[in-house]
Amino acid sequence: MFGYTIAGNARITADKVRAYAESVDLGKLTGDARAKALGRLTGMLNALSPEERRKARLERAAWSWLGQMTEEEKSAFIEATMPAGFKQMLASFEQLPEDKRRRTIEETLRHLRETQTKLRGAAGDPNPGTNGPPLLSPELLAKIRTIGLQAFYSQSSAQTKAELAPALEELQRVMESGRPFRGR
């Protein structure tokens, strides 16, 4: 019983990530202390289970830190916290026919909306269908379709990559499910 209690307390959750991000003022840290705090946040995010990671991204648990990071820190942070196999997923996505890419993005966005609604409902939000972080704008979707997701991602700023992270992680989940590769 004691072992389960320790294991439960040691498990990283989205709530613990948010609590850590709220407890540390990154803007007041410099040098090694700043690097150590960023490293700890990166490690916490990477230790999350897939569901907790999804929750943390959608709730933007560490969002407040991004505005305080330099462009170099943002880039390193985004690269370090993207899931394994992410670049392979982008390449696979780009090889899909245009109609399947479009359907895959639509399915991804639908999943994200459903998840956001569930998370807000579970959090006791009286109006779970509104006031969440925005999904991809129509302009952003059009740009992704025009130049391709991989090219768009490689040309994007760290801030844009951070904004895209929840959608890209959900896209990876959809791609890993194999649904885009099945005939319809």
Backbone as a chain_set.jsonl record, in Angstrom:
{"seq": "MFGYTIAGNARITADKVRAYAESVDLGKLTGDARAKALGRLTGMLNALSPEERRKARLERAAWSWLGQMTEEEKSAFIEATMPAGFKQMLASFEQLPEDKRRRTIEETLRHLRETQTKLRGAAGDPNPGTNGPPLLSPELLAKIRTIGLQAFYSQSSAQTKAELAPALEELQRVMESGRPFRGR", "coords": {"N": [[0.827, -1.18, 0.0], [1.906, 1.254, 0.803], [3.845, 1.611, -1.173], [2.269, 2.083, -3.43], [1.203, 4.567, -2.784], [3.478, 6.21, -2.766], [4.257, 5.891, -5.453], [2.019, 6.998, -6.73], [2.182, 9.646, -5.865], [4.561, 10.366, -7.054], [4.064, 10.258, -9.732], [3.823, 12.149, -12.654], [1.567, 14.671, -13.544], [-0.738, 16.574, -15.597], [-1.779, 18.583, -14.027], [0.215, 18.869, -12.085], [2.277, 19.814, -13.682], [1.218, 22.283, -14.489], [1.004, 23.48, -11.94], [3.708, 23.635, -11.223], [4.67, 25.346, -13.261], [3.251, 27.645, -12.623], [4.29, 28.202, -10.146], [6.869, 29.061, -10.447], [8.602, 31.897, -11.403], [9.675, 32.496, -14.343], [10.728, 34.732, -15.601], [12.246, 36.008, -13.675], [14.458, 34.477, -13.348], [17.86, 33.64, -14.136], [20.676, 32.563, -16.109], [22.14, 29.548, -14.939], [20.087, 28.788, -13.162], [17.799, 29.413, -14.577], [18.089, 27.766, -16.846], [18.008, 25.303, -15.542], [15.371, 25.323, -14.532], [13.899, 25.392, -16.946], [14.745, 22.957, -17.983], [13.672, 21.228, -16.062], [10.909, 21.631, -16.439], [10.672, 20.748, -19.093], [11.421, 18.054, -18.733], [9.32, 17.226, -17.057], [7.077, 17.52, -18.76], [7.774, 15.67, -20.741], [7.616, 13.351, -19.265], [4.981, 12.84, -18.925], [2.011, 10.833, -19.281], [0.472, 9.764, -22.379], [-2.255, 10.684, -22.398], [-2.301, 12.559, -20.28], [-0.405, 14.312, -21.246], [-1.665, 15.279, -23.506], [-3.798, 16.589, -22.249], [-2.355, 18.546, -20.812], [-1.241, 20.031, -22.929], [-3.569, 20.93, -24.267], [-4.771, 22.416, -22.246], [-2.893, 24.249, -21.971], [-0.836, 24.267, -20.015], [1.777, 25.115, -19.467], [1.924, 27.463, -20.764], [2.29, 30.151, -19.993], [5.006, 30.449, -19.646], [6.115, 30.495, -22.198], [5.909, 33.065, -23.3], [7.894, 34.334, -21.91], [10.227, 33.218, -22.689], [13.23, 33.231, -24.641], [13.653, 33.367, -28.24], [15.411, 31.35, -28.992], [15.329, 29.676, -26.721], [12.614, 28.951, -26.834], [12.521, 27.517, -29.268], [14.267, 25.353, -28.7], [12.873, 24.23, -26.545], [10.381, 23.48, -27.708], [11.261, 21.617, -29.638], [12.402, 19.722, -27.914], [10.192, 18.798, -26.519], [8.428, 17.687, -28.299], [6.649, 14.795, -29.361], [8.1, 11.47, -29.702], [8.943, 10.242, -32.923], [7.709, 12.197, -34.338], [8.642, 13.712, -36.596], [8.738, 11.711, -38.5], [6.034, 11.147, -38.694], [5.138, 13.543, -39.854], [6.317, 13.339, -42.403], [5.006, 11.042, -43.382], [2.388, 11.968, -43.408], [2.558, 13.959, -45.385], [2.803, 12.357, -47.62], [0.323, 11.371, -48.104], [-2.599, 11.354, -50.239], [-4.102, 14.442, -51.39], [-6.881, 14.709, -50.707], [-7.156, 12.881, -48.604], [-5.386, 13.99, -46.755], [-6.751, 16.36, -46.186], [-9.152, 15.321, -45.047], [-8.024, 14.029, -42.865], [-6.97, 16.166, -41.361], [-9.385, 17.469, -40.789], [-10.615, 15.497, -39.205], [-8.786, 15.397, -37.118], [-9.042, 17.989, -36.005], [-11.707, 17.827, -35.206], [-11.525, 15.845, -33.213], [-9.892, 17.239, -31.401], [-11.592, 19.376, -30.657], [-13.657, 17.931, -29.401], [-12.244, 16.786, -27.273], [-11.394, 19.102, -25.898], [-13.885, 20.092, -25.093], [-14.735, 18.012, -23.397], [-12.725, 18.15, -21.426], [-13.152, 20.704, -20.353], [-15.742, 20.353, -19.394], [-15.279, 18.384, -17.448], [-13.779, 19.877, -15.743], [-15.609, 21.417, -14.557], [-16.523, 23.635, -15.871], [-19.055, 25.852, -16.557], [-19.91, 26.411, -19.1], [-18.912, 24.574, -21.296], [-18.35, 24.592, -24.049], [-17.098, 26.878, -24.978], [-14.709, 29.627, -24.925], [-12.08, 28.511, -24.951], [-8.637, 27.677, -25.744], [-7.806, 28.746, -29.014], [-8.412, 26.761, -31.945], [-6.914, 25.746, -35.031], [-6.815, 28.455, -37.257], [-8.858, 29.395, -40.119], [-7.233, 30.654, -42.027], [-4.673, 29.769, -41.356], [-4.985, 27.021, -41.777], [-5.421, 27.048, -44.561], [-2.931, 27.952, -45.448], [-1.306, 25.847, -44.593], [-2.304, 23.796, -46.206], [-1.576, 24.795, -48.71], [1.311, 25.121, -48.788], [2.146, 22.799, -47.6], [2.329, 20.701, -44.742], [4.758, 19.854, -43.546], [6.694, 21.605, -44.657], [5.59, 24.024, -43.81], [5.76, 23.734, -41.013], [8.543, 23.563, -40.679], [9.297, 26.121, -41.45], [8.123, 27.763, -39.644], [7.837, 30.033, -36.837], [9.017, 29.718, -33.446], [6.96, 30.379, -31.712], [4.637, 29.978, -33.29], [4.902, 27.241, -33.701], [4.512, 26.385, -31.079], [1.836, 27.1, -30.727], [0.688, 25.407, -32.575], [1.215, 22.927, -31.505], [-0.726, 21.314, -29.884], [-2.563, 20.54, -31.921], [-0.847, 19.25, -33.707], [0.101, 17.112, -32.184], [-2.285, 15.734, -31.805], [-2.828, 15.144, -34.465], [-0.761, 13.363, -34.907], [-1.631, 11.262, -33.289], [-3.948, 10.512, -34.678], [-2.826, 9.733, -37.131], [-1.225, 7.587, -36.258], [-3.203, 5.82, -35.572], [-3.96, 4.75, -37.932], [-6.183, 5.332, -39.431], [-6.207, 7.285, -41.593], [-5.063, 5.834, -43.653], [-6.696, 3.835, -44.403], [-8.989, 2.658, -46.804], [-11.818, 4.492, -48.002]], "CA": [[0.0, 0.0, 0.0], [2.807, 2.394, 0.9], [4.48, 1.755, -2.483], [1.302, 2.716, -4.338], [1.096, 5.966, -2.396], [4.685, 6.879, -3.267], [4.183, 5.903, -6.912], [0.986, 7.959, -7.111], [2.683, 11.003, -5.636], [5.684, 10.612, -7.943], [3.571, 10.327, -11.102], [3.646, 13.511, -13.165], [0.265, 14.918, -14.158], [-0.891, 17.909, -16.188], [-1.985, 19.52, -12.919], [1.518, 19.126, -11.472], [3.024, 20.66, -14.618], [0.656, 23.634, -14.366], [1.378, 24.0, -10.621], [5.122, 23.997, -11.277], [4.807, 26.529, -14.113], [2.703, 28.788, -11.893], [5.067, 28.454, -8.928], [8.183, 29.597, -10.798], [8.576, 33.069, -12.278], [10.807, 32.326, -15.248], [11.285, 36.048, -15.906], [13.184, 36.426, -12.626], [15.597, 33.562, -13.322], [18.916, 33.843, -15.128], [21.781, 31.601, -16.137], [21.937, 28.138, -14.611], [18.774, 28.589, -12.53], [16.809, 29.455, -15.666], [18.276, 26.536, -17.624], [17.541, 24.197, -14.713], [13.9, 25.39, -14.502], [13.428, 24.958, -18.262], [15.012, 21.523, -18.064], [12.705, 20.525, -15.22], [9.614, 21.683, -17.116], [10.787, 19.848, -20.24], [11.386, 16.688, -18.206], [7.966, 16.94, -16.57], [6.205, 17.321, -19.921], [8.143, 14.42, -21.407], [7.267, 12.217, -18.4], [3.524, 12.674, -18.887], [1.382, 9.794, -20.1], [-0.119, 10.414, -23.556], [-3.491, 11.406, -22.057], [-1.95, 13.73, -19.471], [0.309, 15.217, -22.148], [-2.72, 15.898, -24.306], [-4.499, 17.51, -21.348], [-1.458, 19.672, -20.53], [-1.136, 20.846, -24.143], [-4.848, 21.598, -24.527], [-5.003, 23.403, -21.187], [-1.74, 25.159, -22.044], [-0.337, 24.286, -18.638], [3.049, 25.852, -19.356], [1.832, 28.536, -21.757], [2.79, 31.423, -19.464], [6.461, 30.494, -19.784], [6.535, 30.744, -23.581], [6.063, 34.495, -23.503], [9.09, 34.79, -21.209], [11.399, 32.555, -23.269], [13.845, 33.791, -25.844], [13.334, 32.537, -29.416], [16.273, 30.168, -28.918], [14.761, 28.803, -25.684], [11.359, 28.41, -27.346], [12.825, 26.496, -30.273], [14.81, 24.182, -28.019], [11.794, 23.671, -25.728], [9.422, 22.82, -28.598], [11.915, 20.423, -30.194], [12.621, 18.74, -26.843], [8.938, 18.261, -25.978], [7.613, 17.022, -29.32], [6.683, 13.342, -29.155], [8.974, 10.656, -30.538], [8.351, 9.872, -34.197], [6.955, 13.324, -34.878], [9.092, 14.052, -37.946], [8.316, 10.613, -39.363], [4.608, 11.345, -38.908], [4.983, 14.624, -40.834], [6.662, 12.815, -43.723], [3.915, 10.146, -43.781], [1.231, 12.804, -43.699], [2.79, 14.623, -46.668], [2.686, 11.387, -48.703], [-1.091, 11.063, -48.336], [-3.248, 12.174, -51.274], [-4.641, 15.697, -50.858], [-8.192, 14.523, -50.077], [-6.963, 12.205, -47.319], [-4.788, 14.974, -45.84], [-7.83, 17.256, -45.767], [-10.019, 14.581, -44.111], [-7.26, 13.766, -41.645], [-6.942, 17.416, -40.593], [-10.743, 17.681, -40.279], [-10.813, 14.542, -38.116], [-7.923, 15.84, -36.025], [-9.662, 19.151, -35.371], [-12.916, 17.346, -34.524], [-11.061, 15.189, -31.98], [-9.433, 18.281, -30.478], [-12.77, 20.075, -30.116], [-14.322, 17.012, -28.467], [-11.407, 16.666, -26.083], [-11.476, 20.368, -25.167], [-15.206, 20.154, -24.472], [-14.72, 17.062, -22.273], [-11.857, 18.665, -20.367], [-13.829, 21.821, -19.694], [-16.866, 19.79, -18.641], [-14.726, 17.71, -16.27], [-13.25, 20.899, -14.833], [-16.727, 22.139, -13.966], [-16.82, 24.844, -16.632], [-20.486, 25.86, -16.81], [-20.138, 26.569, -20.528], [-17.734, 23.887, -21.798], [-18.12, 24.689, -25.479], [-16.547, 28.177, -25.369], [-13.607, 30.239, -24.167], [-10.869, 27.715, -24.872], [-7.606, 28.101, -26.669], [-8.306, 28.579, -30.369], [-7.845, 25.74, -32.806], [-6.281, 26.352, -36.191], [-7.656, 29.403, -37.984], [-9.011, 29.042, -41.543], [-6.075, 31.152, -42.774], [-3.56, 28.867, -41.072], [-5.274, 25.77, -42.49], [-5.198, 27.272, -45.992], [-1.482, 28.035, -45.659], [-0.776, 24.487, -44.439], [-2.673, 23.045, -47.417], [-0.873, 25.353, -49.861], [2.749, 24.831, -48.815], [2.41, 21.509, -46.996], [2.515, 20.762, -43.297], [6.173, 19.73, -43.184], [7.355, 22.858, -45.01], [5.056, 25.056, -42.926], [6.327, 23.537, -39.685], [9.982, 23.88, -40.678], [9.476, 27.556, -41.651], [7.393, 28.504, -38.612], [8.524, 30.528, -35.648], [8.808, 28.893, -32.253], [5.634, 30.718, -31.179], [3.65, 29.28, -34.117], [5.03, 25.814, -33.385], [3.87, 26.166, -29.777], [0.399, 27.182, -30.935], [0.302, 24.23, -33.352], [1.566, 21.686, -30.806], [-1.856, 20.412, -29.592], [-3.103, 19.99, -33.163], [0.118, 18.322, -34.29], [0.104, 15.889, -31.377], [-3.516, 15.013, -32.129], [-2.62, 14.619, -35.807], [0.077, 12.181, -34.776], [-2.496, 10.188, -32.763], [-4.818, 10.07, -35.772], [-1.976, 9.022, -38.091], [-0.819, 6.319, -35.657], [-4.362, 4.921, -35.538], [-4.07, 4.126, -39.245], [-7.429, 5.717, -40.111], [-6.021, 7.944, -42.898], [-4.539, 4.92, -44.647], [-7.755, 2.898, -44.767], [-9.835, 3.133, -47.902], [-13.194, 4.871, -47.629]], "C": [[0.879, 1.254, 0.0], [3.463, 2.679, -0.446], [3.555, 2.434, -3.481], [1.162, 4.206, -4.039], [2.282, 6.751, -2.923], [4.628, 6.978, -4.782], [3.152, 6.913, -7.396], [1.446, 9.384, -6.936], [3.804, 11.361, -6.6], [5.234, 10.772, -9.395], [3.326, 11.784, -11.501], [2.279, 13.595, -13.84], [0.258, 16.317, -14.771], [-1.072, 18.947, -15.093], [-0.665, 19.858, -12.225], [2.38, 20.011, -12.366], [2.535, 22.095, -14.488], [1.07, 24.261, -13.032], [2.845, 24.432, -10.609], [5.305, 25.279, -12.087], [4.299, 27.783, -13.404], [3.546, 29.158, -10.675], [6.425, 29.102, -9.19], [8.004, 30.779, -11.744], [9.833, 33.02, -13.146], [11.491, 33.654, -15.548], [12.298, 36.531, -14.89], [14.428, 35.541, -12.561], [16.595, 33.891, -14.414], [19.901, 32.688, -15.062], [21.379, 30.174, -15.852], [20.564, 27.872, -13.996], [17.682, 28.562, -13.593], [16.883, 28.173, -16.499], [17.753, 25.326, -16.856], [16.003, 24.163, -14.666], [13.311, 24.935, -15.834], [13.622, 23.46, -18.452], [14.017, 20.713, -17.244], [11.327, 20.51, -15.883], [9.597, 20.743, -18.32], [10.688, 18.396, -19.781], [9.998, 16.296, -17.717], [7.01, 16.674, -17.74], [6.506, 15.998, -20.616], [7.801, 13.188, -20.578], [5.762, 11.952, -18.35], [3.077, 11.482, -19.733], [0.77, 10.491, -21.314], [-1.393, 11.211, -23.235], [-3.208, 12.66, -21.243], [-1.217, 14.773, -20.313], [-0.686, 15.997, -22.999], [-3.46, 16.948, -23.475], [-3.635, 18.754, -21.082], [-1.344, 20.598, -21.736], [-2.426, 21.626, -24.375], [-5.169, 22.666, -23.488], [-3.904, 24.453, -21.138], [-1.132, 25.391, -20.663], [0.937, 25.108, -18.47], [3.074, 27.055, -20.29], [2.446, 29.843, -21.268], [4.309, 31.555, -19.634], [6.898, 30.869, -21.191], [6.756, 32.224, -23.857], [7.323, 35.061, -22.868], [10.371, 34.174, -21.777], [11.937, 33.349, -24.447], [13.457, 32.892, -27.02], [14.163, 31.245, -29.4], [15.737, 29.171, -27.886], [13.472, 28.165, -26.161], [11.621, 27.277, -28.331], [13.333, 25.215, -29.626], [13.723, 23.469, -27.216], [10.801, 22.895, -26.598], [10.027, 21.545, -29.166], [12.055, 19.33, -29.131], [11.321, 18.111, -26.342], [8.02, 17.667, -27.038], [7.74, 15.515, -29.148], [7.636, 12.634, -30.116], [8.235, 10.297, -31.823], [7.609, 11.0, -34.886], [7.348, 13.644, -36.325], [8.716, 12.959, -38.952], [6.827, 10.736, -39.683], [4.38, 12.432, -39.943], [5.262, 14.122, -42.249], [5.556, 11.892, -44.238], [2.68, 10.943, -44.172], [1.37, 13.449, -45.077], [2.633, 13.662, -47.842], [1.239, 10.985, -48.979], [-1.623, 11.892, -49.503], [-3.928, 13.382, -50.622], [-5.973, 15.503, -50.147], [-8.078, 13.821, -48.725], [-6.297, 13.132, -46.302], [-5.867, 15.9, -45.296], [-8.744, 16.56, -44.754], [-9.314, 14.307, -42.793], [-7.19, 15.013, -40.766], [-8.319, 17.688, -40.001], [-11.026, 16.76, -39.091], [-9.997, 14.945, -36.887], [-8.556, 17.005, -35.275], [-10.946, 18.764, -34.638], [-12.547, 16.679, -33.197], [-10.617, 16.22, -30.95], [-10.608, 19.02, -29.85], [-13.492, 19.215, -29.084], [-13.543, 16.906, -27.167], [-11.459, 17.941, -25.25], [-12.809, 20.478, -24.434], [-15.263, 19.231, -23.261], [-13.893, 17.594, -21.111], [-12.516, 19.814, -19.623], [-15.013, 21.336, -18.868], [-16.395, 19.112, -17.367], [-14.199, 18.711, -15.256], [-14.363, 21.726, -14.203], [-17.039, 23.442, -14.654], [-18.314, 24.834, -16.959], [-20.847, 25.969, -18.283], [-18.986, 25.92, -21.275], [-17.457, 24.04, -23.28], [-17.446, 25.979, -25.906], [-15.32, 28.525, -24.552], [-12.374, 29.369, -24.007], [-9.813, 28.268, -25.79], [-8.08, 27.845, -28.094], [-7.644, 27.4, -31.068], [-7.24, 26.463, -34.002], [-7.269, 27.259, -36.917], [-7.8, 28.948, -39.429], [-7.806, 29.494, -42.379], [-4.868, 30.232, -42.593], [-3.757, 27.54, -41.792], [-5.013, 25.92, -43.993], [-3.7, 27.313, -46.306], [-0.848, 26.645, -45.56], [-1.078, 23.67, -45.684], [-1.853, 23.505, -48.623], [0.593, 24.928, -49.889], [3.11, 23.483, -48.206], [2.767, 21.65, -45.531], [3.989, 20.722, -42.91], [6.928, 21.024, -43.486], [6.892, 23.978, -44.092], [5.687, 24.963, -41.551], [7.798, 23.95, -39.659], [10.236, 25.377, -40.825], [8.875, 28.39, -40.524], [8.291, 28.962, -37.477], [8.25, 29.58, -34.489], [7.425, 29.143, -31.662], [4.538, 29.986, -31.965], [3.698, 27.785, -33.843], [4.365, 25.498, -32.053], [2.352, 26.195, -29.917], [-0.123, 25.96, -31.681], [0.453, 22.918, -32.576], [0.366, 20.797, -30.475], [-2.428, 19.762, -30.851], [-2.153, 18.97, -33.773], [0.2, 17.02, -33.491], [-1.152, 15.064, -31.644], [-3.426, 14.416, -33.526], [-1.771, 13.354, -35.758], [-0.749, 11.006, -34.245], [-3.391, 9.619, -33.857], [-4.013, 9.259, -36.786], [-1.571, 7.653, -37.545], [-1.969, 5.319, -35.599], [-4.53, 4.193, -36.863], [-5.306, 4.542, -40.019], [-7.185, 6.397, -41.461], [-5.583, 6.983, -44.016], [-5.574, 3.88, -45.098], [-8.568, 3.505, -45.891], [-11.219, 3.486, -47.404], [-14.06, 4.747, -48.847]], "O": [[0.607, 2.205, -0.733], [3.625, 3.838, -0.828], [3.994, 3.259, -4.282], [1.018, 5.013, -4.957], [2.112, 7.841, -3.469], [4.918, 8.035, -5.344], [3.393, 7.614, -8.379], [1.14, 10.244, -7.762], [3.983, 12.533, -6.932], [5.953, 11.362, -10.202], [2.697, 12.545, -10.766], [1.89, 12.711, -14.603], [1.136, 17.134, -14.495], [-0.575, 20.067, -15.211], [-0.45, 21.001, -11.823], [3.126, 20.857, -11.874], [3.34, 23.021, -14.388], [1.444, 25.434, -12.987], [3.184, 25.475, -10.05], [6.008, 26.192, -11.656], [4.863, 28.864, -13.574], [3.517, 30.304, -10.225], [7.056, 29.628, -8.274], [7.331, 30.665, -12.768], [10.909, 33.449, -12.731], [12.708, 33.695, -15.731], [13.13, 37.381, -15.206], [15.351, 35.828, -11.8], [16.222, 34.364, -15.488], [19.946, 31.939, -14.086], [20.425, 29.647, -16.425], [19.946, 26.845, -14.278], [16.746, 27.768, -13.505], [15.857, 27.571, -16.815], [17.133, 24.434, -17.435], [15.406, 23.09, -14.75], [12.338, 24.182, -15.858], [12.764, 22.781, -19.016], [13.571, 19.647, -17.669], [10.653, 19.48, -15.884], [8.62, 20.027, -18.54], [9.956, 17.602, -20.372], [9.551, 15.17, -17.935], [6.231, 15.721, -17.709], [5.589, 15.288, -21.03], [7.704, 12.089, -21.124], [5.326, 10.945, -17.791], [3.679, 11.166, -20.759], [0.568, 11.705, -21.279], [-1.577, 12.309, -23.761], [-3.806, 13.708, -21.486], [-1.392, 15.975, -20.113], [-0.561, 17.208, -23.183], [-3.714, 18.057, -23.944], [-4.133, 19.878, -21.124], [-1.35, 21.82, -21.582], [-2.395, 22.827, -24.645], [-5.766, 23.694, -23.807], [-3.971, 25.414, -20.372], [-0.943, 26.521, -20.213], [1.14, 25.73, -17.428], [4.14, 27.603, -20.57], [3.06, 30.567, -22.051], [4.826, 32.666, -19.753], [7.943, 31.496, -21.365], [7.689, 32.592, -24.57], [7.775, 36.144, -23.239], [11.472, 34.564, -21.39], [11.199, 34.041, -25.149], [12.983, 31.774, -26.813], [13.664, 30.178, -29.755], [15.694, 27.968, -28.143], [13.244, 26.977, -25.93], [11.017, 26.209, -28.237], [12.882, 24.12, -29.964], [13.661, 22.24, -27.209], [10.423, 21.774, -26.256], [9.375, 20.502, -29.176], [11.85, 18.15, -29.419], [11.342, 17.007, -25.797], [6.935, 17.188, -26.708], [8.818, 15.014, -28.827], [7.936, 13.136, -31.199], [7.025, 10.071, -31.8], [6.953, 10.784, -35.905], [6.48, 13.825, -37.178], [8.412, 13.247, -40.109], [6.405, 10.462, -40.807], [3.53, 12.281, -40.819], [4.528, 14.445, -43.183], [5.205, 11.956, -45.416], [2.009, 10.624, -45.154], [0.412, 13.482, -45.849], [2.355, 14.104, -48.956], [0.96, 10.328, -49.982], [-1.156, 13.007, -49.734], [-4.284, 13.343, -49.444], [-6.181, 16.08, -49.08], [-8.827, 14.136, -47.8], [-6.61, 13.068, -45.113], [-5.902, 16.193, -44.101], [-9.076, 17.14, -43.72], [-9.932, 14.349, -41.729], [-7.336, 14.917, -39.547], [-8.424, 18.093, -38.843], [-11.604, 17.187, -38.092], [-10.471, 14.843, -35.756], [-8.6, 17.004, -34.044], [-11.242, 19.307, -33.574], [-13.19, 16.926, -32.176], [-10.928, 16.094, -29.765], [-10.617, 19.261, -28.643], [-13.889, 19.702, -28.026], [-14.126, 16.935, -26.084], [-11.557, 17.873, -24.024], [-12.852, 20.91, -23.282], [-15.779, 19.617, -22.212], [-14.303, 17.504, -19.954], [-12.445, 19.887, -18.396], [-15.262, 21.842, -17.774], [-17.032, 19.241, -16.322], [-14.172, 18.436, -14.057], [-14.099, 22.628, -13.409], [-17.746, 24.281, -14.096], [-18.791, 23.887, -17.584], [-21.972, 25.654, -18.671], [-18.153, 26.629, -21.84], [-16.385, 23.637, -23.73], [-17.232, 26.173, -27.103], [-14.946, 27.817, -23.617], [-11.678, 29.488, -22.999], [-10.06, 29.218, -26.533], [-8.701, 26.814, -28.353], [-6.481, 27.081, -30.822], [-7.078, 27.683, -33.969], [-8.414, 26.879, -37.16], [-6.96, 28.195, -39.923], [-7.405, 28.809, -43.32], [-4.136, 29.951, -43.542], [-2.81, 26.992, -42.355], [-4.45, 25.023, -44.62], [-3.26, 26.767, -47.318], [0.037, 26.305, -46.344], [-0.218, 22.935, -46.17], [-1.478, 22.689, -49.465], [1.07, 24.427, -50.907], [4.264, 23.062, -48.287], [3.429, 22.607, -45.13], [4.421, 21.476, -42.038], [7.715, 21.488, -42.661], [7.7, 24.792, -43.645], [6.103, 25.971, -40.98], [8.243, 24.611, -38.721], [11.272, 25.868, -40.378], [9.1, 29.598, -40.462], [9.337, 28.378, -37.196], [7.352, 28.74, -34.558], [6.787, 28.214, -31.165], [3.614, 29.435, -31.367], [2.657, 27.132, -33.761], [3.723, 24.457, -31.911], [1.657, 25.396, -29.288], [-1.25, 25.524, -31.447], [-0.129, 21.905, -32.962], [0.424, 19.602, -30.764], [-2.741, 18.571, -30.85], [-2.59, 17.944, -34.295], [0.352, 15.945, -34.071], [-1.089, 13.836, -31.704], [-3.896, 13.302, -33.753], [-2.033, 12.392, -36.48], [-0.582, 9.876, -34.705], [-3.574, 8.405, -33.957], [-4.471, 8.214, -37.248], [-1.573, 6.667, -38.282], [-1.741, 4.109, -35.579], [-5.167, 3.141, -36.92], [-5.465, 4.137, -41.171], [-7.91, 6.102, -42.411], [-5.725, 7.302, -45.196], [-5.347, 3.141, -46.056], [-8.804, 4.713, -45.925], [-11.735, 2.85, -46.485], [-15.26, 5.014, -48.781]]}, "num_chains": 1, "name": "protein.A"}
